[in-house]
Amino acid sequence: MLEDRQCRAADPSSWAGAGRGGPSVKMPAVIDAEAFAAVDMRVGRVLEVDAFPEARTPAWKLTIDFGPDLGRRRSSARITHYPREDLVGRLVIGVVNLPARQIGPFTSEVLVLGALDSTRGVVLLAPDAEAELGSRIA
C-alpha cells in the first residue's frame, strides 16, 4: 500500500486539482531523493550586513558563519526590505555547494533561501529554534 501512495505522490496528475478544469498551474519537475540529497543546505548566522550600491537590484552583502567546518561565506541577497539590524545575528538557511557567482564586483558563495511572497519579496527561511551552526538541513 505504501508503494502505491509513493507512486501517486510522484505522479503530478494525481496532485490536488490536476485535470479538474481548475486554473492551469505549471507543476515543478520531479526529482529523485538522490538529486535532492545533493543540495547541501546548512544553518548559518548572519555576522555582517554591508551595503551593495553596485547591485542592479537592491541587495545586501552578507557575511554568514556556517560553523567550524564550513567557516564564513559571503552572499548577495535581495532582501533589503529587512533592516540591517534585523539581519545581524539572525539564523538563515543557505545552499553551500553551488558554484560561486560573480555579481558585479562581488563574489556570492552561498544561496540564502527564502519563500517568494508577492507583496514582500523574499521571506527568509530559518530554523524555528536555535540550531548549531553548520547543521545540515534534512
matplotlib code that plots the C-alpha trace (Angstrom):
import matplotlib.pyplot as plt

x = [0.0, 2.8, 4.4, 1.1, 0.9, 4.5, 3.9, 0.8, 2.7, 5.4, 2.8, 1.8, -1.5, -2.5, -1.9, -4.9, -6.6, -4.9, -7.1, -10.2, -10.7, -9.2, -6.6, -3.6, -0.6, 2.8, 4.0, 7.7, 10.0, 10.1, 13.5, 14.5, 15.8, 19.4, 19.2, 17.6, 20.3, 22.9, 21.7, 23.8, 21.6, 23.1, 22.2, 24.2, 24.2, 24.5, 27.5, 27.8, 25.4, 27.0, 25.5, 25.8, 25.3, 26.8, 24.0, 21.4, 18.6, 18.8, 20.7, 22.7, 26.2, 26.0, 28.8, 27.4, 29.1, 28.3, 30.3, 33.8, 33.7, 32.5, 33.5, 32.4, 30.8, 29.6, 26.3, 24.4, 20.8, 17.8, 16.3, 16.7, 13.2, 14.8, 16.6, 20.3, 19.8, 17.2, 19.6, 22.7, 22.6, 19.7, 19.8, 19.4, 19.4, 21.9, 22.8, 26.6, 27.6, 26.6, 29.4, 30.4, 28.6, 30.1, 27.6, 29.3, 32.4, 31.2, 31.5, 28.5, 29.4, 26.1, 22.5, 20.4, 16.9, 13.6, 10.0, 8.8, 6.0, 4.1, 4.0, 7.1, 9.6, 11.9, 10.9, 13.9, 13.8, 15.2, 15.0, 12.2, 14.6, 18.3, 20.4, 24.1, 25.9, 26.6, 23.8, 22.7, 19.1, 17.4]
y = [0.0, 2.4, 1.9, 2.8, 6.1, 6.9, 6.3, 8.5, 11.3, 11.3, 11.4, 15.1, 14.0, 12.7, 16.0, 18.0, 20.0, 18.2, 17.6, 19.0, 22.1, 24.4, 27.1, 25.8, 25.6, 24.6, 21.7, 21.6, 19.0, 15.8, 14.9, 11.8, 11.6, 11.3, 14.6, 16.3, 15.0, 16.5, 20.0, 20.9, 23.2, 24.4, 26.6, 29.8, 33.0, 36.4, 38.2, 41.3, 43.2, 45.6, 47.9, 46.8, 50.0, 48.4, 45.8, 46.4, 45.2, 46.5, 43.9, 43.4, 41.8, 39.2, 37.5, 34.3, 31.9, 28.3, 26.8, 25.4, 23.0, 25.5, 28.8, 32.2, 32.6, 35.7, 36.1, 38.8, 38.8, 40.8, 41.2, 45.0, 45.1, 43.6, 46.3, 45.7, 45.5, 42.7, 40.6, 40.7, 37.7, 36.0, 32.3, 31.6, 28.6, 28.6, 26.3, 25.9, 23.7, 25.8, 27.3, 30.9, 33.5, 36.9, 39.7, 42.9, 43.3, 40.8, 37.1, 35.4, 32.0, 30.9, 31.0, 32.2, 30.6, 32.3, 32.0, 34.2, 36.4, 38.5, 41.6, 41.3, 39.7, 37.1, 36.0, 34.3, 30.6, 29.8, 27.2, 27.8, 27.4, 27.8, 25.3, 24.5, 26.5, 24.3, 21.8, 20.1, 20.5, 17.1]
z = [0.0, 0.8, -2.6, -4.3, -2.3, -3.1, -6.8, -6.8, -4.9, -7.6, -10.4, -11.0, -12.5, -9.1, -7.3, -6.0, -8.7, -11.6, -14.6, -12.9, -15.1, -12.4, -13.1, -15.0, -12.7, -14.1, -11.9, -11.0, -12.4, -10.3, -8.9, -7.0, -3.5, -4.6, -6.5, -3.5, -1.2, -3.4, -2.4, 0.7, 2.8, 6.2, 9.1, 9.3, 11.4, 9.7, 11.1, 8.9, 6.5, 4.1, 1.5, -2.1, -4.1, -7.3, -7.5, -10.3, -8.0, -4.4, -2.3, 0.9, 1.0, 3.8, 5.8, 7.2, 9.7, 8.9, 11.8, 12.2, 9.3, 6.6, 8.2, 6.9, 3.5, 1.6, -0.2, -2.1, -1.1, -2.4, 1.0, 1.5, 3.0, 6.1, 8.0, 8.6, 12.4, 11.9, 9.9, 12.1, 14.4, 12.6, 11.7, 8.0, 5.7, 2.8, 0.0, 0.4, -2.5, -5.5, -7.6, -6.6, -8.7, -9.7, -9.1, -10.3, -8.2, -5.5, -5.4, -3.9, -2.4, -0.8, -1.9, 1.1, 0.9, 1.3, 0.2, -2.6, -1.5, -4.0, -1.7, 0.5, -1.9, -0.3, 3.1, 4.7, 5.8, 9.2, 11.9, 14.4, 17.3, 18.0, 15.9, 15.7, 13.0, 10.0, 10.8, 7.6, 6.6, 6.0]

ax = plt.figure().add_subplot(projection="3d")
ax.plot(x, y, z, "-o")
ax.set_aspect("equal")
plt.show()
